[in-house]
């Protein structure tokens, strides 16, 4: 039996590239530099442990060439850990040129990219897209990318909306300053664009928030958005249709995730449809490969084969 995997092979042209590298005396020194110097925050820490000596270096996988570094030729076939980070940086740059919403995820080397999406009712937007995670699942095999179909719900509007504010107490919220200057403590400002805490109560123009890092803070309502978790979405659905048993956001989310078909019945071909959705999102209805430039490296490209990997299986007894 042939199984299809949502892993797609990547090929570099050429396989040897030049990247900026800064040698470090120890792992601890490299970690400290990444914490104290923002220009090194997105570097990859490469550690080579040889019998005679160990080497530590910070590698600029996004093609930057800052002062104080050296250019070093790296064969990506022999360094899969660096190759995965180069793929990730190149995909981020590629998706952003397409004006997509790109979220860099903290675990592993995963990213998510979403299209414009559709609005359900007044407050909810559902986006569809992909999650990409460079990986090498086969021992001594090539590096590739695991692509998964992805959906994302967003609550449109801030807590300045009186209807959203009416259901906000007890729900988690995000800080969204959108570049506006505001006098808030640094531990609150550090949460811009992320989960801030739980709404405790609401006054005229402000909210009192219990911070997830401890303590409380008073934040203007216009800078707070509800997080789109299941509890919040359920309350928003009740706000949209308080007397209805129909759950419009849940239903639309399941259809966007391809779990349900257009007839609102369970989709028996959900895995195949998600795979087709990934390929369409990347390059159109019938793509065979996707070629993108390596970020920050002129004239060198990355080719992603858009045919899924096939594995022969004897089946389950």
VMD Tcl script that draws the C-alpha trace (Angstrom):
set ca {
  {0.00 0.00 0.00}
  {1.31 3.47 -0.92}
  {1.00 6.22 1.69}
  {1.29 9.91 0.90}
  {3.10 12.11 3.39}
  {2.72 15.89 3.59}
  {6.52 16.23 3.37}
  {7.98 17.93 0.30}
  {11.63 17.65 -0.74}
  {13.81 20.77 -1.05}
  {16.79 21.24 -3.38}
  {19.34 24.06 -3.19}
  {20.96 25.61 -6.26}
  {23.86 25.60 -5.59}
  {24.25 23.46 -2.48}
  {27.16 25.51 -1.13}
  {26.42 29.06 0.03}
  {28.19 31.81 1.94}
  {26.78 32.92 5.27}
  {28.01 35.33 7.92}
  {29.33 33.60 11.02}
  {30.66 34.81 14.37}
  {32.79 32.38 16.35}
  {32.13 32.27 20.08}
  {34.29 30.88 22.91}
  {31.49 29.00 24.67}
  {27.81 28.15 24.40}
  {27.12 30.38 27.41}
  {28.76 33.36 25.67}
  {26.67 32.76 22.55}
  {23.44 32.59 24.57}
  {24.32 35.79 26.42}
  {25.06 37.66 23.18}
  {21.74 36.64 21.65}
  {19.93 37.94 24.73}
  {21.76 41.26 24.96}
  {22.20 42.19 21.28}
  {18.99 42.29 19.23}
  {20.89 41.90 15.95}
  {21.86 38.37 17.03}
  {18.40 37.35 18.28}
  {17.47 35.37 15.14}
  {20.81 33.70 14.56}
  {21.28 29.95 14.73}
  {23.74 28.63 17.29}
  {25.85 25.95 15.63}
  {27.86 23.64 17.87}
  {30.43 21.18 16.54}
  {31.69 18.68 19.10}
  {34.81 17.04 17.77}
  {36.97 14.61 19.76}
  {39.80 17.15 19.90}
  {37.83 20.37 20.42}
  {34.36 21.89 20.28}
  {33.41 24.89 18.17}
  {30.55 27.32 18.75}
  {29.35 29.84 16.19}
  {26.33 32.09 15.59}
  {25.16 31.78 11.99}
  {23.11 34.48 10.22}
  {20.72 32.18 8.34}
  {18.75 35.12 6.92}
  {21.63 36.34 4.73}
  {22.61 39.40 6.78}
  {26.27 40.47 6.87}
  {26.80 42.62 9.98}
  {30.09 44.02 11.19}
  {32.27 41.77 13.30}
  {31.42 38.58 11.39}
  {33.21 36.43 8.85}
  {31.89 34.96 5.61}
  {32.10 31.19 5.55}
  {31.17 28.69 2.85}
  {28.66 26.14 4.11}
  {27.54 23.00 2.31}
  {23.84 22.69 3.11}
  {23.77 18.98 2.29}
  {26.26 18.34 5.09}
  {24.65 20.68 7.63}
  {20.90 19.88 7.72}
  {20.38 21.88 10.92}
  {21.54 25.06 9.14}
  {19.70 24.11 5.94}
  {16.40 23.94 7.84}
  {16.90 27.47 9.21}
  {17.82 28.81 5.77}
  {14.62 27.29 4.35}
  {12.58 28.83 7.15}
  {14.04 32.33 6.63}
  {13.53 32.09 2.85}
  {9.90 30.97 3.22}
  {9.16 33.84 5.62}
  {10.56 36.39 3.16}
  {8.68 34.76 0.25}
  {5.29 34.75 2.02}
  {5.70 38.37 3.11}
  {6.31 39.50 -0.47}
  {2.90 37.98 -1.26}
  {1.30 40.26 1.36}
  {0.26 37.31 3.52}
  {-0.10 37.28 7.29}
  {3.06 35.53 8.52}
  {3.50 34.31 12.08}
  {6.89 33.04 13.23}
  {6.38 30.27 15.75}
  {8.73 29.84 18.67}
  {8.89 26.04 18.72}
  {11.16 24.40 16.20}
  {11.39 26.16 12.88}
  {7.69 26.44 12.06}
  {5.90 29.38 10.48}
  {2.30 29.98 9.45}
  {1.05 32.02 6.51}
  {-2.58 32.99 6.02}
  {-4.64 34.60 3.27}
  {-7.17 37.43 3.70}
  {-9.93 35.16 5.07}
  {-13.69 35.61 5.37}
  {-15.77 37.41 7.97}
  {-18.46 35.60 9.95}
  {-20.98 38.01 11.39}
  {-19.67 41.30 12.72}
  {-16.68 40.25 14.81}
  {-15.04 37.03 13.62}
  {-12.63 36.53 10.71}
  {-11.49 33.07 9.63}
  {-8.26 32.78 7.67}
  {-6.97 29.74 5.83}
  {-3.37 29.00 5.00}
  {-0.52 26.66 5.77}
  {1.94 25.80 8.49}
  {5.45 25.08 7.27}
  {8.10 23.22 9.24}
  {11.45 22.33 7.62}
  {12.40 18.81 8.60}
  {14.47 15.78 7.65}
  {12.32 12.77 8.58}
  {14.46 10.16 6.82}
  {17.89 9.31 8.26}
  {20.65 10.54 5.93}
  {17.96 11.76 3.54}
  {17.39 15.24 2.08}
  {15.89 18.16 3.94}
  {12.32 19.10 3.09}
  {9.28 20.91 4.44}
  {6.24 19.53 6.21}
  {3.24 21.56 5.05}
  {-0.07 21.36 6.91}
  {-3.39 23.00 6.10}
  {-4.16 25.55 8.79}
  {-7.05 27.74 9.93}
  {-6.96 30.78 12.17}
  {-9.79 32.64 13.89}
  {-9.53 36.31 14.80}
  {-11.83 38.55 16.81}
  {-12.26 41.78 14.86}
  {-12.53 45.00 16.83}
  {-11.19 46.11 20.20}
  {-12.89 46.27 23.59}
  {-13.83 49.86 22.73}
  {-16.79 48.07 21.08}
  {-19.46 48.12 23.80}
  {-20.93 44.78 22.68}
  {-17.58 42.98 22.92}
  {-16.89 44.74 26.23}
  {-20.18 43.39 27.60}
  {-18.89 39.80 27.41}
  {-15.20 40.45 28.12}
  {-15.00 40.01 31.90}
  {-13.31 36.69 32.66}
  {-11.97 36.25 29.12}
  {-8.33 36.39 28.03}
  {-7.16 39.37 26.00}
  {-4.26 40.46 23.79}
  {-2.47 43.81 23.71}
  {-2.58 45.48 20.30}
  {-0.93 48.92 20.29}
  {-0.56 49.19 16.48}
  {2.34 51.60 16.91}
  {0.47 54.10 19.10}
  {2.54 55.69 21.89}
  {1.03 54.95 25.30}
  {2.20 55.23 28.90}
  {2.24 51.67 30.25}
  {4.68 49.67 32.35}
  {7.42 47.83 30.47}
  {6.13 44.37 31.41}
  {2.83 45.32 29.73}
  {4.50 46.84 26.64}
  {6.54 43.65 26.21}
  {3.26 41.81 25.51}
  {2.35 43.90 22.47}
  {0.81 41.56 19.89}
  {0.59 38.71 22.40}
  {-1.54 37.39 25.23}
  {-1.67 39.91 28.05}
  {-3.95 38.34 30.66}
  {-7.57 38.09 31.81}
  {-10.09 40.95 31.90}
  {-11.08 41.62 35.53}
  {-13.44 44.57 35.08}
  {-14.24 47.43 32.73}
  {-14.72 51.11 33.48}
  {-15.44 54.04 31.16}
  {-12.42 53.86 28.85}
  {-10.16 51.37 30.63}
  {-9.91 47.71 31.52}
  {-8.31 46.21 34.59}
  {-6.37 43.15 33.49}
  {-4.90 40.36 35.57}
  {-1.54 39.84 33.89}
  {-0.44 36.33 33.00}
  {3.03 37.22 34.36}
  {1.57 38.27 37.70}
  {0.04 41.47 39.00}
  {-2.58 43.73 37.45}
  {-2.59 46.65 35.03}
  {-5.07 49.22 33.78}
  {-5.08 49.43 29.99}
  {-7.19 51.59 27.63}
  {-9.98 49.50 26.09}
  {-9.06 50.47 22.53}
  {-5.72 48.61 22.85}
  {-7.22 45.28 23.90}
  {-8.62 42.47 21.75}
  {-10.19 39.22 22.87}
  {-8.20 36.08 22.14}
  {-10.10 33.76 19.76}
  {-10.13 30.65 21.96}
  {-13.14 28.31 22.15}
  {-14.67 30.01 25.21}
  {-14.49 33.47 23.63}
  {-15.85 32.28 20.27}
  {-18.76 30.56 22.03}
  {-19.69 33.81 23.82}
  {-19.37 35.79 20.59}
  {-21.70 33.32 18.86}
  {-24.26 33.84 21.63}
  {-23.87 37.58 21.15}
  {-24.45 37.19 17.41}
  {-27.52 34.93 17.73}
  {-28.61 34.58 21.39}
  {-31.70 32.48 20.64}
  {-30.23 30.28 17.92}
  {-28.92 26.72 18.29}
  {-26.84 27.18 15.13}
  {-23.14 27.90 15.69}
  {-22.09 29.93 12.63}
  {-18.44 30.40 13.62}
  {-17.92 26.73 14.50}
  {-19.62 25.64 11.28}
  {-17.56 28.00 9.11}
  {-14.35 27.00 10.92}
  {-14.98 23.30 10.22}
  {-15.64 24.03 6.56}
  {-12.50 26.18 6.30}
  {-10.53 23.32 7.88}
  {-12.10 21.03 5.22}
  {-13.45 18.78 7.98}
  {-16.95 19.48 6.64}
  {-17.94 19.60 2.99}
  {-20.14 22.20 1.32}
  {-23.19 20.14 2.30}
  {-22.12 20.43 5.98}
  {-21.48 16.68 6.15}
  {-18.20 15.14 7.29}
  {-15.68 15.19 4.47}
  {-14.46 11.65 3.78}
  {-11.60 13.01 1.64}
  {-10.37 15.55 4.17}
  {-6.68 14.52 4.03}
  {-6.56 14.56 0.22}
  {-8.41 17.90 0.10}
  {-6.02 19.46 2.61}
  {-3.05 18.27 0.57}
  {-4.58 19.82 -2.57}
  {-5.27 22.99 -0.57}
  {-1.60 23.23 0.44}
  {-0.42 22.88 -3.15}
  {-2.95 25.44 -4.42}
  {-1.94 27.90 -1.70}
  {1.72 27.54 -2.65}
  {1.54 27.78 -6.40}
  {-1.85 27.42 -8.08}
  {-4.14 24.52 -9.01}
  {-1.57 22.18 -10.61}
  {1.96 23.16 -9.49}
  {4.82 20.68 -9.63}
  {7.45 22.77 -7.86}
  {7.98 26.14 -6.21}
  {11.19 28.11 -6.77}
  {12.01 30.94 -4.37}
  {15.20 32.96 -3.81}
  {17.37 32.23 -0.81}
  {16.88 35.24 1.44}
  {19.79 37.69 1.35}
  {21.81 35.58 -1.12}
  {21.74 36.93 -4.69}
  {21.34 34.44 -7.52}
  {20.78 31.35 -5.37}
  {17.45 29.59 -5.15}
  {15.48 27.00 -3.25}
  {13.28 24.54 -5.15}
  {10.46 22.81 -3.27}
  {9.04 19.75 -5.00}
  {5.25 19.93 -4.61}
  {4.70 16.22 -5.02}
  {4.20 14.63 -1.58}
  {6.55 11.91 -0.41}
  {5.39 8.35 -1.00}
  {6.07 5.50 1.43}
  {5.35 1.86 0.75}
  {3.62 0.08 3.62}
  {2.54 -3.50 4.09}
  {-0.52 -2.29 5.95}
  {-1.78 -3.09 9.41}
  {-2.40 -6.67 10.36}
}
mol new
graphics top color blue
foreach p $ca { graphics top sphere $p radius 0.5 }
foreach p [lrange $ca 0 end-1] q [lrange $ca 1 end] { graphics top cylinder $p $q radius 0.2 }
display resetview
